[in-house]
Amino acid sequence: MMYWQKEIETMDRKDLVKFQLERLKQTIELAGNSPFYHKIFKEKGITPDSFQSLEDLQKLPFTTKDDLRNNYPFGLAAIPLQKCVRIHSSSGTTGNPTVVLHSAKDLDQWANQVARCMYMVGLRDTDVFQNTSGYGMFTGGLGFQYGAEKLGALTVPAAAGNTKRQIKFITDFGTTCLHIIPSYATRLAEVMYEEGIDPRKDTKLHTVCIGAEPHSEEQRKRIEQLLGVKAYNCFGMSEMNGPGVAFECTEQNGLHIWEDNVIVEIVDPVTLQPVPEGEVGELVLTTINREAMPLLRYRTRDLTCILPGDCPCGRTHKRLARFKGRSDDMIILKGVNLFPIQIEKILMQFKELGSNYLITLETIGNSDEMLIEVELSDLFTDDYSALQRLTKGITRQLKDELLLTPRIKLVAKGSLPTTDGKAVRVKDHRKLC
């Protein structure tokens, strides 16, 4: 059986849209109980009957992360607190964190949604699933654990960090699937090889679920080659419960976003107007299956597009393209708009380079410049002329891609800092006038 919930996953598009509209009206009724949305609905005369089609969503203003912070902690709660059973929050470093409330129903729906994703990429109750995500207030750990347990897999809540312990669990417990951040996946593989363990031969790994940071197709292929697995992209965010909002199927060509739980919009991040299918814009989501804290037209800041056409897997829910980055991660240098993932895409094409790199923006004289430091791989031979040729080749390809010329510094393996969490790829030391 290919599907966790075949009736929902393969629902006819017309029926799915009707289903969404029914749930949207129910959500509007529920959201009106929150102080935040009650005020908006009253000012704009909004009722459930205001929505006769999904296009009527545009009658509503966008909800932003600042709205969550400004209404901290419970201004968006749609049910009494005594009916909520969980709080998750972001790890904001300044001001109030963003708080998300869950009811028991929400947690059950979340577990089922993640189980649907994991089943879609081949996990079954015979698998051993190891979760390398952080737990606590971060949703990545618990979300995947709920999903794995829901489908009956033996679950190893290893949490983040302690690479050698992760490797011991993989080998001793017969781990078959990992949930892991892409940059940490390459680091884990490197340490395994350093320890004399070939994950392709010495472990039972066959699948990894990767997400939480932008990554290129080249990095995905590198992870697959190093670990001997199939790597599937996943998307989630704490404001939308957590992981499982969208996930690749075995076709590895776009992430199915579960439209029985959210309504999808793609808008221009500047004009905030809808963009045509296939055009990159900012992902905007409306929850239609959440009880404690529904969110309407929430601006995720994530940049993607809706892929046209049907998926050969038979699922009818829309597919999102690989995320390009976040609208607030965009680098503007010398009038050029670019994203770190564009640089990674080029770097990963060179077998002589490792997976760790750092982009530094700095002001030299009166000019803003970019320095890209990247580690060499074990495949590089210690040859000065080869180093020069490699540097020139990288510079040429980056210039063609970015339309500007960065400085390239090739460094020894292990020279750049690493982290067990999300990789820090950009440091901006430019002087502000």
VEXROBA-516381 format. One record per residue (C-alpha): chain; residue number from 1; x negated, z negated, y negated. Coordinates in steps of 0.5 Angstrom, whole numbers, plus 500, padded with zeros to 3 digits. Example, Ala and Ser with C-alpha at 12.3 -4.5 7.8 and 13.67 -1.06 7.14 Angstrom:
BEGIN
{chaine: A num: 1 px: 475 pz: 484 py: 509};
{chaine: A num: 2 px: 473 pz: 486 py: 502};
//
This chain:
BEGIN
{chaine: A num: 1 px: 500 pz: 500 py: 500};
{chaine: A num: 2 px: 497 pz: 502 py: 493};
{chaine: A num: 3 px: 502 pz: 498 py: 489};
{chaine: A num: 4 px: 503 pz: 491 py: 487};
{chaine: A num: 5 px: 509 pz: 492 py: 484};
{chaine: A num: 6 px: 511 pz: 499 py: 486};
{chaine: A num: 7 px: 518 pz: 499 py: 482};
{chaine: A num: 8 px: 515 pz: 497 py: 476};
{chaine: A num: 9 px: 508 pz: 501 py: 476};
{chaine: A num: 10 px: 511 pz: 507 py: 478};
{chaine: A num: 11 px: 518 pz: 507 py: 473};
{chaine: A num: 12 px: 520 pz: 513 py: 470};
{chaine: A num: 13 px: 518 pz: 514 py: 463};
{chaine: A num: 14 px: 525 pz: 514 py: 460};
{chaine: A num: 15 px: 527 pz: 508 py: 464};
{chaine: A num: 16 px: 521 pz: 504 py: 462};
{chaine: A num: 17 px: 523 pz: 506 py: 455};
{chaine: A num: 18 px: 530 pz: 503 py: 456};
{chaine: A num: 19 px: 527 pz: 497 py: 459};
{chaine: A num: 20 px: 522 pz: 496 py: 453};
{chaine: A num: 21 px: 528 pz: 496 py: 448};
{chaine: A num: 22 px: 532 pz: 491 py: 452};
{chaine: A num: 23 px: 526 pz: 486 py: 452};
{chaine: A num: 24 px: 524 pz: 488 py: 445};
{chaine: A num: 25 px: 531 pz: 485 py: 443};
{chaine: A num: 26 px: 531 pz: 479 py: 447};
{chaine: A num: 27 px: 524 pz: 478 py: 444};
{chaine: A num: 28 px: 526 pz: 479 py: 437};
{chaine: A num: 29 px: 532 pz: 474 py: 438};
{chaine: A num: 30 px: 527 pz: 469 py: 441};
{chaine: A num: 31 px: 521 pz: 470 py: 436};
{chaine: A num: 32 px: 526 pz: 468 py: 430};
{chaine: A num: 33 px: 526 pz: 461 py: 433};
{chaine: A num: 34 px: 519 pz: 460 py: 430};
{chaine: A num: 35 px: 518 pz: 458 py: 423};
{chaine: A num: 36 px: 513 pz: 464 py: 421};
{chaine: A num: 37 px: 518 pz: 470 py: 424};
{chaine: A num: 38 px: 524 pz: 466 py: 422};
{chaine: A num: 39 px: 522 pz: 467 py: 415};
{chaine: A num: 40 px: 520 pz: 474 py: 415};
{chaine: A num: 41 px: 527 pz: 476 py: 419};
{chaine: A num: 42 px: 531 pz: 472 py: 413};
{chaine: A num: 43 px: 527 pz: 476 py: 408};
{chaine: A num: 44 px: 528 pz: 483 py: 411};
{chaine: A num: 45 px: 535 pz: 482 py: 414};
{chaine: A num: 46 px: 532 pz: 483 py: 421};
{chaine: A num: 47 px: 536 pz: 482 py: 427};
{chaine: A num: 48 px: 536 pz: 484 py: 434};
{chaine: A num: 49 px: 541 pz: 490 py: 433};
{chaine: A num: 50 px: 536 pz: 492 py: 428};
{chaine: A num: 51 px: 532 pz: 496 py: 433};
{chaine: A num: 52 px: 536 pz: 502 py: 436};
{chaine: A num: 53 px: 529 pz: 505 py: 439};
{chaine: A num: 54 px: 522 pz: 503 py: 439};
{chaine: A num: 55 px: 521 pz: 507 py: 433};
{chaine: A num: 56 px: 524 pz: 501 py: 429};
{chaine: A num: 57 px: 519 pz: 497 py: 430};
{chaine: A num: 58 px: 516 pz: 500 py: 424};
{chaine: A num: 59 px: 521 pz: 496 py: 420};
{chaine: A num: 60 px: 517 pz: 490 py: 422};
{chaine: A num: 61 px: 510 pz: 488 py: 418};
{chaine: A num: 62 px: 504 pz: 487 py: 422};
{chaine: A num: 63 px: 502 pz: 480 py: 425};
{chaine: A num: 64 px: 494 pz: 479 py: 424};
{chaine: A num: 65 px: 489 pz: 474 py: 426};
{chaine: A num: 66 px: 490 pz: 471 py: 419};
{chaine: A num: 67 px: 497 pz: 469 py: 420};
{chaine: A num: 68 px: 495 pz: 465 py: 426};
{chaine: A num: 69 px: 490 pz: 461 py: 422};
{chaine: A num: 70 px: 494 pz: 460 py: 416};
{chaine: A num: 71 px: 500 pz: 458 py: 421};
{chaine: A num: 72 px: 496 pz: 453 py: 425};
{chaine: A num: 73 px: 497 pz: 450 py: 430};
{chaine: A num: 74 px: 504 pz: 451 py: 432};
{chaine: A num: 75 px: 507 pz: 455 py: 426};
{chaine: A num: 76 px: 509 pz: 461 py: 431};
{chaine: A num: 77 px: 512 pz: 457 py: 437};
{chaine: A num: 78 px: 518 pz: 460 py: 439};
{chaine: A num: 79 px: 520 pz: 454 py: 444};
{chaine: A num: 80 px: 520 pz: 447 py: 443};
{chaine: A num: 81 px: 513 pz: 444 py: 444};
{chaine: A num: 82 px: 515 pz: 440 py: 450};
{chaine: A num: 83 px: 517 pz: 446 py: 454};
{chaine: A num: 84 px: 510 pz: 449 py: 453};
{chaine: A num: 85 px: 505 pz: 447 py: 458};
{chaine: A num: 86 px: 498 pz: 450 py: 456};
{chaine: A num: 87 px: 494 pz: 451 py: 449};
{chaine: A num: 88 px: 488 pz: 456 py: 449};
{chaine: A num: 89 px: 485 pz: 458 py: 442};
{chaine: A num: 90 px: 479 pz: 462 py: 440};
{chaine: A num: 91 px: 472 pz: 460 py: 438};
{chaine: A num: 92 px: 472 pz: 461 py: 431};
{chaine: A num: 93 px: 466 pz: 458 py: 427};
{chaine: A num: 94 px: 469 pz: 457 py: 421};
{chaine: A num: 95 px: 476 pz: 455 py: 419};
{chaine: A num: 96 px: 482 pz: 454 py: 423};
{chaine: A num: 97 px: 482 pz: 457 py: 430};
{chaine: A num: 98 px: 487 pz: 462 py: 433};
{chaine: A num: 99 px: 492 pz: 458 py: 438};
{chaine: A num: 100 px: 496 pz: 461 py: 443};
{chaine: A num: 101 px: 501 pz: 457 py: 447};
{chaine: A num: 102 px: 504 pz: 458 py: 454};
{chaine: A num: 103 px: 510 pz: 456 py: 458};
{chaine: A num: 104 px: 510 pz: 455 py: 465};
{chaine: A num: 105 px: 514 pz: 462 py: 465};
{chaine: A num: 106 px: 508 pz: 465 py: 461};
{chaine: A num: 107 px: 503 pz: 463 py: 466};
{chaine: A num: 108 px: 506 pz: 465 py: 472};
{chaine: A num: 109 px: 507 pz: 472 py: 469};
{chaine: A num: 110 px: 500 pz: 472 py: 467};
{chaine: A num: 111 px: 498 pz: 471 py: 474};
{chaine: A num: 112 px: 502 pz: 476 py: 476};
{chaine: A num: 113 px: 499 pz: 481 py: 471};
{chaine: A num: 114 px: 492 pz: 480 py: 473};
{chaine: A num: 115 px: 494 pz: 480 py: 480};
{chaine: A num: 116 px: 497 pz: 487 py: 479};
{chaine: A num: 117 px: 490 pz: 489 py: 476};
{chaine: A num: 118 px: 486 pz: 486 py: 481};
{chaine: A num: 119 px: 490 pz: 489 py: 487};
{chaine: A num: 120 px: 490 pz: 496 py: 483};
{chaine: A num: 121 px: 482 pz: 496 py: 484};
{chaine: A num: 122 px: 483 pz: 495 py: 492};
{chaine: A num: 123 px: 482 pz: 487 py: 492};
{chaine: A num: 124 px: 486 pz: 484 py: 498};
{chaine: A num: 125 px: 487 pz: 477 py: 501};
{chaine: A num: 126 px: 481 pz: 478 py: 505};
{chaine: A num: 127 px: 476 pz: 479 py: 499};
{chaine: A num: 128 px: 472 pz: 473 py: 496};
{chaine: A num: 129 px: 472 pz: 473 py: 489};
{chaine: A num: 130 px: 467 pz: 470 py: 484};
{chaine: A num: 131 px: 468 pz: 469 py: 477};
{chaine: A num: 132 px: 462 pz: 469 py: 472};
{chaine: A num: 133 px: 467 pz: 468 py: 466};
{chaine: A num: 134 px: 467 pz: 461 py: 462};
{chaine: A num: 135 px: 473 pz: 457 py: 463};
{chaine: A num: 136 px: 476 pz: 451 py: 458};
{chaine: A num: 137 px: 479 pz: 454 py: 452};
{chaine: A num: 138 px: 477 pz: 461 py: 454};
{chaine: A num: 139 px: 482 pz: 465 py: 457};
{chaine: A num: 140 px: 477 pz: 470 py: 461};
{chaine: A num: 141 px: 476 pz: 464 py: 467};
{chaine: A num: 142 px: 483 pz: 462 py: 468};
{chaine: A num: 143 px: 486 pz: 469 py: 468};
{chaine: A num: 144 px: 482 pz: 472 py: 473};
{chaine: A num: 145 px: 482 pz: 466 py: 477};
{chaine: A num: 146 px: 490 pz: 466 py: 477};
{chaine: A num: 147 px: 490 pz: 473 py: 479};
{chaine: A num: 148 px: 485 pz: 472 py: 485};
{chaine: A num: 149 px: 489 pz: 466 py: 488};
{chaine: A num: 150 px: 496 pz: 470 py: 487};
{chaine: A num: 151 px: 494 pz: 476 py: 491};
{chaine: A num: 152 px: 491 pz: 471 py: 496};
{chaine: A num: 153 px: 483 pz: 472 py: 495};
{chaine: A num: 154 px: 478 pz: 466 py: 496};
{chaine: A num: 155 px: 476 pz: 465 py: 489};
{chaine: A num: 156 px: 469 pz: 462 py: 487};
{chaine: A num: 157 px: 470 pz: 459 py: 480};
{chaine: A num: 158 px: 462 pz: 459 py: 478};
{chaine: A num: 159 px: 464 pz: 460 py: 471};
{chaine: A num: 160 px: 458 pz: 462 py: 466};
{chaine: A num: 161 px: 451 pz: 462 py: 467};
{chaine: A num: 162 px: 446 pz: 459 py: 472};
{chaine: A num: 163 px: 444 pz: 466 py: 474};
{chaine: A num: 164 px: 440 pz: 463 py: 480};
{chaine: A num: 165 px: 446 pz: 459 py: 482};
{chaine: A num: 166 px: 451 pz: 465 py: 482};
{chaine: A num: 167 px: 446 pz: 469 py: 486};
{chaine: A num: 168 px: 446 pz: 464 py: 491};
{chaine: A num: 169 px: 454 pz: 464 py: 491};
{chaine: A num: 170 px: 454 pz: 471 py: 492};
{chaine: A num: 171 px: 449 pz: 471 py: 498};
{chaine: A num: 172 px: 452 pz: 465 py: 501};
{chaine: A num: 173 px: 459 pz: 466 py: 500};
{chaine: A num: 174 px: 459 pz: 473 py: 502};
{chaine: A num: 175 px: 462 pz: 475 py: 495};
{chaine: A num: 176 px: 465 pz: 482 py: 495};
{chaine: A num: 177 px: 468 pz: 482 py: 488};
{chaine: A num: 178 px: 465 pz: 479 py: 481};
{chaine: A num: 179 px: 468 pz: 479 py: 474};
{chaine: A num: 180 px: 463 pz: 479 py: 469};
{chaine: A num: 181 px: 461 pz: 481 py: 462};
{chaine: A num: 182 px: 457 pz: 488 py: 462};
{chaine: A num: 183 px: 450 pz: 486 py: 459};
{chaine: A num: 184 px: 450 pz: 480 py: 464};
{chaine: A num: 185 px: 451 pz: 484 py: 470};
{chaine: A num: 186 px: 445 pz: 488 py: 469};
{chaine: A num: 187 px: 441 pz: 482 py: 468};
{chaine: A num: 188 px: 444 pz: 479 py: 474};
{chaine: A num: 189 px: 442 pz: 485 py: 478};
{chaine: A num: 190 px: 435 pz: 485 py: 475};
{chaine: A num: 191 px: 434 pz: 477 py: 477};
{chaine: A num: 192 px: 436 pz: 479 py: 484};
{chaine: A num: 193 px: 431 pz: 484 py: 485};
{chaine: A num: 194 px: 426 pz: 480 py: 482};
{chaine: A num: 195 px: 428 pz: 475 py: 487};
{chaine: A num: 196 px: 427 pz: 480 py: 493};
{chaine: A num: 197 px: 434 pz: 481 py: 494};
{chaine: A num: 198 px: 437 pz: 488 py: 494};
{chaine: A num: 199 px: 445 pz: 487 py: 492};
{chaine: A num: 200 px: 446 pz: 494 py: 495};
{chaine: A num: 201 px: 443 pz: 492 py: 502};
{chaine: A num: 202 px: 443 pz: 484 py: 502};
{chaine: A num: 203 px: 450 pz: 483 py: 499};
{chaine: A num: 204 px: 457 pz: 484 py: 501};
{chaine: A num: 205 px: 459 pz: 486 py: 494};
{chaine: A num: 206 px: 463 pz: 492 py: 493};
{chaine: A num: 207 px: 467 pz: 491 py: 486};
{chaine: A num: 208 px: 466 pz: 489 py: 479};
{chaine: A num: 209 px: 471 pz: 488 py: 474};
{chaine: A num: 210 px: 467 pz: 488 py: 467};
{chaine: A num: 211 px: 470 pz: 487 py: 460};
{chaine: A num: 212 px: 470 pz: 483 py: 454};
{chaine: A num: 213 px: 464 pz: 487 py: 450};
{chaine: A num: 214 px: 464 pz: 494 py: 449};
{chaine: A num: 215 px: 460 pz: 498 py: 453};
{chaine: A num: 216 px: 458 pz: 506 py: 455};
{chaine: A num: 217 px: 460 pz: 510 py: 461};
{chaine: A num: 218 px: 452 pz: 510 py: 462};
{chaine: A num: 219 px: 452 pz: 503 py: 462};
{chaine: A num: 220 px: 458 pz: 502 py: 467};
{chaine: A num: 221 px: 454 pz: 507 py: 472};
{chaine: A num: 222 px: 448 pz: 503 py: 471};
{chaine: A num: 223 px: 451 pz: 497 py: 473};
{chaine: A num: 224 px: 454 pz: 501 py: 479};
{chaine: A num: 225 px: 447 pz: 504 py: 481};
{chaine: A num: 226 px: 444 pz: 497 py: 481};
{chaine: A num: 227 px: 449 pz: 493 py: 484};
{chaine: A num: 228 px: 452 pz: 498 py: 489};
{chaine: A num: 229 px: 459 pz: 497 py: 487};
{chaine: A num: 230 px: 465 pz: 501 py: 483};
{chaine: A num: 231 px: 465 pz: 498 py: 476};
{chaine: A num: 232 px: 472 pz: 498 py: 473};
{chaine: A num: 233 px: 474 pz: 496 py: 466};
{chaine: A num: 234 px: 479 pz: 491 py: 464};
{chaine: A num: 235 px: 482 pz: 489 py: 457};
{chaine: A num: 236 px: 485 pz: 483 py: 455};
{chaine: A num: 237 px: 485 pz: 478 py: 449};
{chaine: A num: 238 px: 487 pz: 471 py: 448};
{chaine: A num: 239 px: 493 pz: 473 py: 443};
{chaine: A num: 240 px: 496 pz: 477 py: 449};
{chaine: A num: 241 px: 495 pz: 471 py: 454};
{chaine: A num: 242 px: 488 pz: 473 py: 456};
{chaine: A num: 243 px: 485 pz: 478 py: 461};
{chaine: A num: 244 px: 490 pz: 483 py: 465};
{chaine: A num: 245 px: 493 pz: 487 py: 459};
{chaine: A num: 246 px: 490 pz: 493 py: 461};
{chaine: A num: 247 px: 486 pz: 495 py: 467};
{chaine: A num: 248 px: 483 pz: 502 py: 470};
{chaine: A num: 249 px: 485 pz: 504 py: 477};
{chaine: A num: 250 px: 481 pz: 507 py: 482};
{chaine: A num: 251 px: 481 pz: 514 py: 478};
{chaine: A num: 252 px: 476 pz: 510 py: 473};
{chaine: A num: 253 px: 479 pz: 515 py: 467};
{chaine: A num: 254 px: 483 pz: 510 py: 462};
{chaine: A num: 255 px: 486 pz: 503 py: 463};
{chaine: A num: 256 px: 493 pz: 503 py: 464};
{chaine: A num: 257 px: 496 pz: 498 py: 459};
{chaine: A num: 258 px: 502 pz: 494 py: 462};
{chaine: A num: 259 px: 508 pz: 497 py: 458};
{chaine: A num: 260 px: 513 pz: 492 py: 462};
{chaine: A num: 261 px: 510 pz: 486 py: 458};
{chaine: A num: 262 px: 507 pz: 490 py: 451};
{chaine: A num: 263 px: 509 pz: 495 py: 447};
{chaine: A num: 264 px: 503 pz: 500 py: 445};
{chaine: A num: 265 px: 502 pz: 503 py: 438};
{chaine: A num: 266 px: 496 pz: 506 py: 435};
{chaine: A num: 267 px: 495 pz: 506 py: 428};
{chaine: A num: 268 px: 490 pz: 509 py: 423};
{chaine: A num: 269 px: 486 pz: 502 py: 421};
{chaine: A num: 270 px: 486 pz: 504 py: 414};
{chaine: A num: 271 px: 493 pz: 507 py: 412};
{chaine: A num: 272 px: 496 pz: 503 py: 418};
{chaine: A num: 273 px: 500 pz: 509 py: 419};
{chaine: A num: 274 px: 501 pz: 512 py: 427};
{chaine: A num: 275 px: 496 pz: 517 py: 429};
{chaine: A num: 276 px: 498 pz: 522 py: 434};
{chaine: A num: 277 px: 497 pz: 521 py: 442};
{chaine: A num: 278 px: 489 pz: 522 py: 443};
{chaine: A num: 279 px: 487 pz: 520 py: 436};
{chaine: A num: 280 px: 483 pz: 514 py: 436};
{chaine: A num: 281 px: 486 pz: 508 py: 432};
{chaine: A num: 282 px: 487 pz: 501 py: 432};
{chaine: A num: 283 px: 491 pz: 498 py: 438};
{chaine: A num: 284 px: 497 pz: 494 py: 436};
{chaine: A num: 285 px: 501 pz: 490 py: 441};
{chaine: A num: 286 px: 508 pz: 487 py: 441};
{chaine: A num: 287 px: 509 pz: 482 py: 447};
{chaine: A num: 288 px: 516 pz: 483 py: 450};
{chaine: A num: 289 px: 515 pz: 478 py: 456};
{chaine: A num: 290 px: 512 pz: 472 py: 453};
{chaine: A num: 291 px: 516 pz: 466 py: 452};
{chaine: A num: 292 px: 512 pz: 460 py: 448};
{chaine: A num: 293 px: 509 pz: 465 py: 443};
{chaine: A num: 294 px: 511 pz: 472 py: 442};
{chaine: A num: 295 px: 507 pz: 476 py: 437};
{chaine: A num: 296 px: 510 pz: 482 py: 434};
{chaine: A num: 297 px: 506 pz: 488 py: 432};
{chaine: A num: 298 px: 499 pz: 484 py: 433};
{chaine: A num: 299 px: 493 pz: 488 py: 430};
{chaine: A num: 300 px: 488 pz: 487 py: 435};
{chaine: A num: 301 px: 482 pz: 491 py: 431};
{chaine: A num: 302 px: 480 pz: 494 py: 437};
{chaine: A num: 303 px: 479 pz: 502 py: 437};
{chaine: A num: 304 px: 482 pz: 506 py: 442};
{chaine: A num: 305 px: 487 pz: 512 py: 443};
{chaine: A num: 306 px: 492 pz: 514 py: 448};
{chaine: A num: 307 px: 490 pz: 519 py: 453};
{chaine: A num: 308 px: 495 pz: 525 py: 454};
{chaine: A num: 309 px: 497 pz: 527 py: 461};
{chaine: A num: 310 px: 499 pz: 523 py: 468};
{chaine: A num: 311 px: 495 pz: 519 py: 472};
{chaine: A num: 312 px: 494 pz: 522 py: 479};
{chaine: A num: 313 px: 494 pz: 515 py: 482};
{chaine: A num: 314 px: 502 pz: 515 py: 480};
{chaine: A num: 315 px: 503 pz: 510 py: 475};
{chaine: A num: 316 px: 507 pz: 511 py: 469};
{chaine: A num: 317 px: 504 pz: 506 py: 464};
{chaine: A num: 318 px: 500 pz: 509 py: 459};
{chaine: A num: 319 px: 493 pz: 510 py: 459};
{chaine: A num: 320 px: 488 pz: 507 py: 454};
{chaine: A num: 321 px: 481 pz: 511 py: 453};
{chaine: A num: 322 px: 475 pz: 506 py: 453};
{chaine: A num: 323 px: 474 pz: 502 py: 447};
{chaine: A num: 324 px: 470 pz: 505 py: 442};
{chaine: A num: 325 px: 469 pz: 498 py: 439};
{chaine: A num: 326 px: 472 pz: 494 py: 434};
{chaine: A num: 327 px: 474 pz: 496 py: 427};
{chaine: A num: 328 px: 471 pz: 490 py: 424};
{chaine: A num: 329 px: 464 pz: 492 py: 428};
{chaine: A num: 330 px: 463 pz: 498 py: 425};
{chaine: A num: 331 px: 456 pz: 499 py: 421};
{chaine: A num: 332 px: 456 pz: 503 py: 415};
{chaine: A num: 333 px: 449 pz: 505 py: 413};
{chaine: A num: 334 px: 447 pz: 510 py: 408};
{chaine: A num: 335 px: 454 pz: 513 py: 408};
{chaine: A num: 336 px: 455 pz: 514 py: 415};
{chaine: A num: 337 px: 460 pz: 510 py: 419};
{chaine: A num: 338 px: 457 pz: 508 py: 426};
{chaine: A num: 339 px: 458 pz: 504 py: 432};
{chaine: A num: 340 px: 453 pz: 500 py: 437};
{chaine: A num: 341 px: 456 pz: 503 py: 443};
{chaine: A num: 342 px: 454 pz: 510 py: 440};
{chaine: A num: 343 px: 447 pz: 508 py: 440};
{chaine: A num: 344 px: 448 pz: 505 py: 447};
{chaine: A num: 345 px: 451 pz: 511 py: 450};
{chaine: A num: 346 px: 444 pz: 515 py: 448};
{chaine: A num: 347 px: 439 pz: 509 py: 450};
{chaine: A num: 348 px: 442 pz: 509 py: 457};
{chaine: A num: 349 px: 441 pz: 516 py: 458};
{chaine: A num: 350 px: 433 pz: 515 py: 459};
{chaine: A num: 351 px: 431 pz: 512 py: 465};
{chaine: A num: 352 px: 425 pz: 509 py: 462};
{chaine: A num: 353 px: 429 pz: 504 py: 458};
{chaine: A num: 354 px: 432 pz: 498 py: 460};
{chaine: A num: 355 px: 439 pz: 495 py: 459};
{chaine: A num: 356 px: 437 pz: 490 py: 453};
{chaine: A num: 357 px: 437 pz: 492 py: 446};
{chaine: A num: 358 px: 437 pz: 490 py: 439};
{chaine: A num: 359 px: 440 pz: 493 py: 432};
{chaine: A num: 360 px: 437 pz: 490 py: 426};
{chaine: A num: 361 px: 439 pz: 492 py: 419};
{chaine: A num: 362 px: 434 pz: 491 py: 413};
{chaine: A num: 363 px: 433 pz: 493 py: 406};
{chaine: A num: 364 px: 426 pz: 496 py: 405};
{chaine: A num: 365 px: 425 pz: 497 py: 398};
{chaine: A num: 366 px: 431 pz: 500 py: 395};
{chaine: A num: 367 px: 434 pz: 503 py: 402};
{chaine: A num: 368 px: 437 pz: 500 py: 407};
{chaine: A num: 369 px: 434 pz: 502 py: 414};
{chaine: A num: 370 px: 436 pz: 501 py: 422};
{chaine: A num: 371 px: 431 pz: 498 py: 427};
{chaine: A num: 372 px: 433 pz: 499 py: 434};
{chaine: A num: 373 px: 428 pz: 495 py: 439};
{chaine: A num: 374 px: 430 pz: 497 py: 446};
{chaine: A num: 375 px: 426 pz: 494 py: 452};
{chaine: A num: 376 px: 422 pz: 499 py: 457};
{chaine: A num: 377 px: 424 pz: 499 py: 465};
{chaine: A num: 378 px: 420 pz: 498 py: 471};
{chaine: A num: 379 px: 420 pz: 506 py: 471};
{chaine: A num: 380 px: 416 pz: 506 py: 465};
{chaine: A num: 381 px: 408 pz: 508 py: 466};
{chaine: A num: 382 px: 403 pz: 505 py: 462};
{chaine: A num: 383 px: 401 pz: 511 py: 458};
{chaine: A num: 384 px: 401 pz: 511 py: 451};
{chaine: A num: 385 px: 402 pz: 519 py: 450};
{chaine: A num: 386 px: 408 pz: 518 py: 455};
{chaine: A num: 387 px: 410 pz: 512 py: 450};
{chaine: A num: 388 px: 410 pz: 517 py: 444};
{chaine: A num: 389 px: 414 pz: 522 py: 447};
{chaine: A num: 390 px: 419 pz: 517 py: 449};
{chaine: A num: 391 px: 420 pz: 515 py: 442};
{chaine: A num: 392 px: 420 pz: 522 py: 439};
{chaine: A num: 393 px: 426 pz: 524 py: 445};
{chaine: A num: 394 px: 430 pz: 518 py: 443};
{chaine: A num: 395 px: 429 pz: 518 py: 436};
{chaine: A num: 396 px: 431 pz: 526 py: 436};
{chaine: A num: 397 px: 438 pz: 524 py: 440};
{chaine: A num: 398 px: 440 pz: 519 py: 436};
{chaine: A num: 399 px: 439 pz: 523 py: 430};
{chaine: A num: 400 px: 443 pz: 528 py: 433};
{chaine: A num: 401 px: 449 pz: 523 py: 434};
{chaine: A num: 402 px: 448 pz: 519 py: 428};
{chaine: A num: 403 px: 446 pz: 524 py: 423};
{chaine: A num: 404 px: 441 pz: 519 py: 420};
{chaine: A num: 405 px: 434 pz: 517 py: 423};
{chaine: A num: 406 px: 433 pz: 510 py: 425};
{chaine: A num: 407 px: 426 pz: 507 py: 427};
{chaine: A num: 408 px: 425 pz: 506 py: 434};
{chaine: A num: 409 px: 421 pz: 500 py: 437};
{chaine: A num: 410 px: 420 pz: 500 py: 445};
{chaine: A num: 411 px: 418 pz: 493 py: 447};
{chaine: A num: 412 px: 416 pz: 490 py: 454};
{chaine: A num: 413 px: 421 pz: 488 py: 459};
{chaine: A num: 414 px: 424 pz: 481 py: 457};
{chaine: A num: 415 px: 422 pz: 481 py: 450};
{chaine: A num: 416 px: 429 pz: 481 py: 447};
{chaine: A num: 417 px: 433 pz: 475 py: 448};
{chaine: A num: 418 px: 439 pz: 475 py: 453};
{chaine: A num: 419 px: 445 pz: 471 py: 454};
{chaine: A num: 420 px: 450 pz: 469 py: 459};
{chaine: A num: 421 px: 455 pz: 471 py: 454};
{chaine: A num: 422 px: 457 pz: 476 py: 450};
{chaine: A num: 423 px: 451 pz: 480 py: 448};
{chaine: A num: 424 px: 449 pz: 480 py: 441};
{chaine: A num: 425 px: 447 pz: 487 py: 439};
{chaine: A num: 426 px: 447 pz: 487 py: 431};
{chaine: A num: 427 px: 443 pz: 483 py: 426};
{chaine: A num: 428 px: 445 pz: 485 py: 419};
{chaine: A num: 429 px: 439 pz: 482 py: 414};
{chaine: A num: 430 px: 441 pz: 487 py: 409};
{chaine: A num: 431 px: 440 pz: 485 py: 402};
{chaine: A num: 432 px: 447 pz: 485 py: 398};
{chaine: A num: 433 px: 447 pz: 487 py: 391};
//
